[in-house]
């Protein structure tokens, strides 16, 4: 786990975004694999402000300016969408601060890149939950997010991580990591490697359909974990979709698949005890109903056909990514201990095994959602 940045660095960053501020308190936020995130309460000439500071991971995002260009394009479009429906976007769309000179990113003396965003009040996130309303609301939020972005052409966005959901590349990187075995870890995970290798036939299905134009390219979030939706502490309703770094052109199947992968799991993503890891069908039902209640009218026939397959594809992809990083010496994901990525990979494998067993049931649930006249916000 990384340490708190030096106070001189934090003072410099805060002064760039908030001249004449007084920092009342500041603390690290430890959830998240990629960036260094801090929460700060400031006294400014405009009053007390709660803000979120992030030191961006330039190894993962080597072009942070492109990331912010995407985010600003998307958040402005979302604001316009709410206003067009005569709804207040305040608290529903992320707001990033600019410096007095209009810059949304600044660099400290070591070249690290920082940004600042408004902290949405009375909000919280969940790593996992058994509450059906929360699951429904999270799914609805991601579906509504995509519905509002349909009118924003995906090709206007930068591809911030090239071939991010190109599962063939993930598989090839995995095979290369196995063959190189730079840290002599492959022998101890031979069964995991063989399990993933046997699923190679699945990796090209969605990517090939996108490349051939059989699936529409949409603006997608690409990281639809349950903890990327802020929830109102009082009402339990979804407030805002967050973590927009990977918003770029893609397939809605990727977003639905990752949502199910993360939220229908009965355990945390890095659970060590695999007996606690299960694919929960009742949770899947709420996720399907929530997501489709917001966006089902826009789905193409092939998107409907592949919707039940999507969670298996993304779970396979994530297992490949975690095990690849483990074999390469943990260079991508932040880790808390030497076997952290291995635990993550095995959790995904266990989840995928159960999804495969329940594939027929998943298809029948989605088919019912397709024609269910009762779909709507959870009550």
C-alpha positions in Angstrom: 0.0 0.0 0.0 1.4 3.4 -0.9 1.9 6.2 1.6 0.3 9.6 1.9 2.0 12.0 -0.6 4.3 14.6 1.0 2.6 17.6 2.5 4.6 20.0 0.3 3.2 18.2 -2.8 -0.3 18.3 -1.5 0.0 22.0 -0.6 1.2 22.7 -4.1 -1.6 20.7 -5.8 -4.3 22.3 -3.7 -2.9 25.8 -4.3 -3.1 25.3 -8.0 -6.8 24.3 -8.0 -7.9 26.3 -5.0 -5.9 29.5 -4.4 -6.2 31.0 -1.0 -7.6 27.8 0.5 -7.1 26.4 4.0 -6.9 22.6 4.2 -9.1 21.6 7.2 -8.5 17.8 6.8 -7.3 15.3 4.3 -7.2 11.5 4.2 -6.5 8.7 1.7 -9.2 6.6 0.1 -7.9 3.1 -0.3 -10.5 1.4 -2.5 -9.5 1.3 -6.2 -6.7 -0.5 -8.0 -5.2 2.3 -10.2 -5.0 5.8 -8.9 -3.9 7.4 -5.6 -7.1 9.1 -4.3 -7.5 11.5 -1.4 -10.5 13.3 0.2 -10.0 16.8 1.5 -12.1 19.4 3.2 -11.1 22.9 2.3 -12.0 26.4 3.5 -12.1 28.7 0.4 -13.3 32.2 -0.3 -16.5 30.5 -1.6 -17.0 28.6 1.6 -16.3 25.0 2.8 -15.7 22.6 0.0 -15.3 18.8 0.1 -13.1 17.7 -2.8 -11.5 14.5 -4.2 -7.9 14.7 -5.3 -6.3 12.0 -7.6 -2.8 11.4 -8.6 -3.2 9.6 -11.9 -1.4 6.4 -12.8 0.5 7.3 -15.9 1.7 3.7 -16.4 -2.0 2.7 -16.9 -3.0 6.0 -18.6 0.1 7.3 -20.5 -2.0 10.1 -22.1 -3.9 11.7 -19.1 -4.8 14.7 -21.2 -6.9 12.4 -23.5 -8.5 10.9 -20.5 -9.7 14.2 -19.3 -10.8 15.3 -22.7 -13.1 12.2 -22.8 -14.4 12.9 -19.3 -15.2 16.5 -20.0 -17.0 15.7 -23.2 -19.0 13.0 -21.5 -19.9 15.0 -18.4 -20.9 18.0 -20.4 -23.1 15.8 -22.5 -24.7 14.2 -19.5 -25.4 17.7 -18.0 -27.1 18.7 -21.2 -29.2 15.5 -21.2 -30.5 16.2 -17.7 -31.2 19.8 -18.5 -33.1 18.8 -21.7 -35.3 16.6 -19.5 -35.7 19.5 -17.1 -33.8 17.8 -14.3 -31.1 19.2 -12.2 -27.7 17.6 -13.0 -26.2 18.7 -9.6 -25.0 15.6 -7.8 -25.8 13.3 -10.7 -22.8 14.2 -12.9 -19.1 14.4 -11.8 -17.8 17.9 -11.7 -14.0 18.5 -12.1 -12.3 21.7 -11.1 -10.1 23.8 -13.3 -7.2 26.0 -12.2 -7.7 29.8 -12.7 -5.9 29.4 -16.0 -8.4 26.8 -17.2 -6.3 23.6 -16.7 -8.0 20.5 -15.5 -4.7 18.6 -14.9 -1.6 19.9 -13.2 1.9 18.4 -12.7 3.9 18.5 -9.5 7.6 18.9 -9.3 8.2 15.1 -10.0 6.0 15.1 -13.1 3.1 13.4 -11.4 -0.3 14.4 -12.8 -3.1 15.5 -10.5 -6.8 16.4 -10.9 -9.5 17.6 -8.5 -13.3 16.8 -8.5 -16.2 17.9 -6.4 -17.2 15.3 -3.7 -20.8 14.6 -4.0 -22.5 15.0 -0.6 -24.4 12.3 1.3 -23.1 9.6 -1.0 -21.5 6.2 -0.5 -20.4 3.2 -2.5 -20.7 -0.5 -1.9 -18.1 -3.1 -2.6 -20.7 -5.9 -2.5 -24.3 -6.1 -1.3 -27.2 -8.4 -0.9 -29.8 -5.6 -1.0 -31.9 -6.0 -4.1 -32.8 -2.4 -4.3 -29.1 -1.3 -4.4 -28.4 -3.9 -7.1 -31.3 -2.7 -9.2 -30.3 0.9 -8.7 -26.7 0.3 -9.7 -27.7 -1.5 -12.8 -30.3 1.1 -13.7 -27.7 3.8 -13.2 -25.3 2.2 -15.8 -28.2 1.6 -18.2 -29.4 5.2 -17.9 -25.8 6.4 -18.3 -25.5 4.7 -21.6 -29.0 5.8 -22.7 -28.0 9.4 -22.2 -24.8 8.9 -24.2 -26.4 7.3 -27.2 -26.5 10.7 -28.9 -22.8 11.2 -28.3 -20.9 9.5 -31.1 -18.4 7.0 -29.6 -15.8 7.7 -32.2 -15.4 11.3 -30.9 -13.7 9.8 -27.9 -10.1 8.9 -27.5 -9.3 5.2 -27.0 -7.6 5.8 -23.6 -6.4 2.2 -23.3 -6.1 0.7 -26.8 -7.8 -2.6 -27.2 -9.0 -2.5 -23.6 -11.8 -5.1 -24.2 -10.1 -6.8 -27.1 -10.2 -10.2 -25.5 -8.0 -11.8 -28.1 -5.2 -9.5 -27.1 -5.8 -10.3 -23.4 -5.6 -14.0 -24.2 -2.4 -13.6 -26.3 -0.8 -11.5 -23.5 -1.7 -14.3 -21.1 -0.1 -16.9 -23.3 3.0 -14.8 -23.6 3.2 -14.4 -19.9 2.9 -18.1 -19.4 5.6 -18.9 -21.9 8.0 -16.3 -20.5 7.3 -17.1 -16.8 9.5 -14.3 -15.7 8.9 -14.9 -12.0 8.8 -18.7 -12.0 5.1 -18.8 -11.0 3.5 -20.7 -13.8 4.1 -24.2 -12.4 2.2 -23.4 -9.2 -0.8 -22.2 -11.2 -0.8 -24.9 -13.9 -4.5 -25.9 -13.4 -5.6 -22.3 -13.6 -3.7 -21.8 -16.8 -5.1 -24.9 -18.4 -8.7 -23.9 -17.5 -8.3 -20.5 -19.2 -6.6 -22.0 -22.2 -9.5 -24.3 -22.9 -11.8 -21.3 -23.3 -10.0 -19.7 -26.2 -12.9 -20.3 -28.6 -14.9 -17.6 -26.7 -12.5 -14.7 -26.9 -13.2 -13.5 -30.5 -17.0 -13.6 -30.5 -17.9 -10.0 -29.5 -14.7 -8.3 -31.0 -15.3 -9.9 -34.4 -18.9 -8.8 -34.4 -17.9 -5.2 -33.6 -15.2 -5.2 -36.3 -17.6 -6.5 -38.9 -20.3 -3.9 -38.0 -22.7 -6.5 -36.7 -22.7 -4.9 -33.3 -23.1 -1.1 -32.8 -20.2 0.8 -31.3 -21.5 2.8 -28.4 -20.1 5.1 -25.7 -19.4 2.7 -22.9 -18.1 3.0 -19.3 -15.9 -0.1 -19.5 -15.6 -0.5 -15.7 -19.1 -1.1 -14.5 -18.3 -2.4 -11.0 -20.9 -1.9 -8.2 -18.5 0.6 -6.5 -18.5 2.9 -9.5 -22.0 4.2 -8.7 -22.5 6.7 -5.9 -25.6 5.9 -3.8 -27.7 8.3 -1.7 -27.2 7.4 1.9 -30.8 8.5 2.8 -33.0 7.2 0.0 -30.8 4.3 -1.3 -31.2 5.6 -4.9 -28.4 5.8 -7.4 -26.9 9.3 -7.7 -24.0 9.3 -10.1 -21.8 7.0 -12.2 -18.1 7.6 -11.3 -14.6 6.5 -12.4 -14.9 7.7 -16.1 -11.3 7.1 -17.1 -12.2 4.2 -19.3 -15.2 5.8 -21.0 -14.6 5.2 -24.8 -16.1 3.5 -27.8 -17.1 -0.1 -27.2 -20.0 -2.5 -26.9 -22.8 -2.4 -24.4 -22.1 -6.1 -23.9 -18.9 -5.3 -22.2 -20.6 -3.0 -19.7 -23.4 -5.4 -18.9 -21.0 -8.3 -18.6 -18.7 -6.5 -16.2 -21.7 -5.3 -14.1 -22.9 -8.9 -13.7 -19.3 -10.1 -13.1 -18.8 -7.7 -10.2 -22.2 -7.4 -8.7 -23.6 -11.0 -8.9 -20.6 -12.3 -7.0 -21.3 -13.3 -3.4 -17.8 -12.4 -2.3 -15.2 -9.7 -2.8 -13.1 -9.6 -5.9 -10.0 -10.7 -4.0 -11.7 -13.3 -1.8 -9.2 -15.9 -0.5 -11.8 -18.5 0.5 -13.3 -19.8 -2.8 -16.1 -21.6 -0.9 -17.6 -18.1 -0.4 -17.5 -17.2 -4.2 -20.8 -17.9 -6.0 -22.7 -16.6 -8.9 -26.0 -15.5 -7.3 -29.0 -15.9 -9.6 -31.4 -13.7 -7.6 -28.8 -10.9 -7.8 -28.5 -11.4 -11.5 -32.2 -11.0 -11.9 -32.1 -7.6 -10.2 -29.2 -6.5 -12.3 -30.8 -7.6 -15.5 -34.1 -5.9 -14.6 -32.4 -2.7 -13.5 -30.1 -2.4 -16.5 -32.8 -3.3 -19.1 -35.4 -1.1 -17.6 -33.2 1.9 -18.6 -32.0 0.8 -22.0 -33.8 -2.2 -23.4 -35.6 -0.2 -26.1 -32.2 0.6 -27.7 -30.7 -2.9 -28.0 -30.1 -4.4 -31.4 -31.1 -8.1 -32.1 -27.5 -9.3 -31.8 -27.0 -7.4 -28.6 -30.0 -9.2 -27.1 -28.7 -12.6 -28.5 -25.3 -12.1 -26.8 -26.4 -10.5 -23.6 -26.4 -13.8 -21.6 -22.9 -14.6 -22.9 -21.4 -11.2 -22.1 -20.9 -11.9 -18.3 -19.0 -15.1 -19.1 -16.8 -13.3 -21.6 -15.9 -10.5 -19.3 -15.3 -12.8 -16.4 -13.0 -14.8 -18.6 -11.2 -11.6 -19.7 -10.7 -10.4 -16.1 -9.4 -13.8 -15.0 -6.9 -13.6 -17.9 -5.9 -10.1 -16.8 -5.4 -10.9 -13.1 -3.4 -14.1 -13.8 -1.3 -12.4 -16.5 -0.4 -9.6 -14.0 0.5 -12.3 -11.4 2.8 -14.1 -13.9 4.4 -10.8 -14.9 5.2 -9.8 -11.3 2.2 -7.6 -10.5 3.0 -4.6 -12.7 -0.5 -3.3 -13.5 -2.8 -3.7 -10.5 -2.0 -2.3 -7.1 -1.5 -5.3 -4.7 -1.5 -5.6 -0.9 0.5 -8.9 -0.8 2.4 -11.3 -3.1 -0.6 -13.5 -4.0 -3.2 -10.7 -4.3 -3.6 -11.0 -8.1 -3.7 -14.8 -7.9 -6.6 -14.6 -5.4 -8.3 -12.2 -7.8 -7.8 -14.6 -10.7 -9.1 -17.6 -8.9 -12.2 -15.7 -7.7 -13.0 -15.0 -11.4 -12.4 -18.6 -12.4 -14.7 -19.9 -9.7 -17.4 -17.3 -10.8 -17.0 -18.3 -14.5 -17.5 -22.0 -13.6 -20.8 -21.2 -12.0 -21.9 -18.9 -14.8 -21.3 -21.7 -17.3 -23.4 -24.0 -15.2 -26.3 -21.5 -15.1 -26.0 -20.3 -18.8 -29.5 -21.6 -19.8 -31.2 -20.0 -16.8 -29.5 -16.7 -17.5 -30.8 -16.8 -21.1 -34.4 -17.5 -19.9 -34.2 -14.6 -17.4 -33.1 -12.1 -20.0 -35.8 -13.4 -22.4 -38.5 -12.6 -19.8 -37.0 -9.2 -19.2 -37.3 -8.5 -22.9 -41.1 -8.5 -22.8 -41.8 -7.7 -19.1 -44.2 -4.8 -19.1 -43.6 -4.2 -15.3 -39.9 -3.1 -15.7 -39.3 0.2 -13.9 -37.4 1.8 -11.0 -37.4 -0.4 -7.9 -40.2 0.2 -5.5 
